[in-house]
């Protein structure tokens, strides 16, 4: 009698719970798929920017040879 009473007062059936869990799983799978696609697009764009000449020229400009500074007397070595 107790089991029949508990089954009649349950608020959520197994079928309803399964449907909710499936919907939740599908939503999370979609979010993960979108994140993976964006990651690959950003990775490709980053590679394209690194390979461009603008980035390479800026990288070469940023390097300075500090050994020719006033702290070193390089006049007799040349």
Beta strands, then each sheet from edge to edge (+ up, - down):
end
